[in-house]
Amino acid sequence: MARGRPDKPRRLFVIFNPTAGRRGRRRFEATLAAIRGFGCDVDLRETDSSGHAEKLARDATAQDGDIVVVAGGDGTINEAVNGLIRSDDQGESLPLGIIPLGTANVLAAEIGLAGEPGALARTLAEGSIRPVSVGQAGARCFTAMVGVGFDAHVVAGVSAALKRRIGKGAYVWESARQLWRFGFPDYRVTLDGVERHAASVIVAKGRYYGGRFVCAPQARLDDPRFQVCLFERPGAWNAARYALAIGLGRLEKLPDVQVVPAREVLIDGPRGDPVQGDGDVIGSLPIVLRVRPDALKLVMPPDR
């Protein structure tokens, strides 16, 4: 159930990753100023290490604020999501708001969140709060996608230092490097009990991938299913062809890419092969993915 405009100014518990994005701090400070202009109270916490955002979100209670706001990239948001989502016996979690500061900002794109500080502040101050489904891959949750195969090896291999310097260009560089390094093994993918095979797999919970590129146009945050993209042909040429099709918005035109809905996905392949979720490595093969309906409350733009 969506909640409308609040009847009093919201209290925001803000988790800020100071390393996110090359221009992140300026946008963040401008957004904070605009938020305070709406009369909102801000309790600011900065992360200082990997996993810190997850701990801060897990420990946050209604005494700390009405909403947990993450100012960072997809990785920081994923950490906070895993901190917020609780089991049935742990009680109700706080809603999640976003100030996108990262390289791709996939979840922000999915909900139509504008990047301008005034619009971000208005969303956090007045936006509706809606439940969305998330995916669970082993012990970790994700909101946008999971990748196995070429995609996951790119994420696992990308240099954090290079990413800080050149942003998305670091993924382009690592993709080119993996074209010559990756062995393109066969992956066994079981979709609701039906076995398939693929050279790479993207399990989508939302439409967007790597920013605003569309892999699975039918995927929705409120759908209790995944849309599973099966890239059927191995090899460097085919990986490059698939990447070009994603960039041009023509992936669905390729006859060797199948998109299949499923509620449960088992992926097996080389033991220990990386699994990326929301742009970070979150596990290894074999892995089981399931949907957790309405597991996360998300602050949406007021016009959504």
Phi, psi and omega in degrees: 000130179282145174253134184278198182301134181292153181272355174211159182303138181283152172259123186249126173263104191258124176254116187246125173266106186290350180264358186280124173073146181286332180244022188297318186295319180297316178296319181298312181295323177294322179292319178300318179298319180291323178298315180295333176296337175275002179086008182283143174272136184239125172250108190260132174230133177260141175279150180232003181193166175298135180090349183292322179298323179296316180295316179300316180292321181296323184276348183291138179231176179298340176287335181276331181174172177273333184219140168269122180250127178255122174253100184175195180266188183299325179294318178293320177297317179298319176302312182296320177303315180292333174284326184280322185287127186235161175284166185302331184271003180260000177087181185280137180267163178284154175291160180248128170247160187230135163243100188286123182230003189267198185281314185251318179057054186292314181296322177299318177296322183298323183263006177072035184278122179287153182267352183286133187307319180296319179291321176299315181298318180297319177299313182292328182278327190228356184295157177283157180246121184230145175283140175229157176274149175234163173265153173236124179245104187063239182266356186249144176262156177214156183250332188252300185198161168238140177235142177226138181106221184305314181304315182290325178291327175297312180298318181294330185266347186294140181280125179297322180294318179293323178298321178294327183280316188238007174062232183299336179302333178296325178287324176297314179299313182291326176298316178298320180294319182289335177303330181262346185254326189287138184272351178052062176285173176272136176247133176266123185238117181255116185252108182048044176090353181257123184275134175229171177230148182206159175274332173207159184220136167236122178258110189260133170257339175229173184287327194267152182217128176063026184124246180243025173276141185255122174259317187229088186298341181271353183288141181218145180296330182266006179271129179280031178224159167268160163246116189257117180266118181253114178266109198277332188256132179276173173107155183297319181299315181291323177299317178295322180295318179295318180298319179296319180295322176296315180297328181268358181071030184239019184301319183292349178278346185277128182288343181260019171238120180249139176243117189235128175286146178199152177262333178225134184229126173248125179241127179229153182180209178304126183301133180085359177301139186290150173239122177259140176227124181055032174092004175226154176290124183238000181178191180214165182280152356284159182213147177247133179244133177225159178266137173249099184296139173052036185275343184230139174259127188237137177278119183257154173305148185302333182266010180268000000 
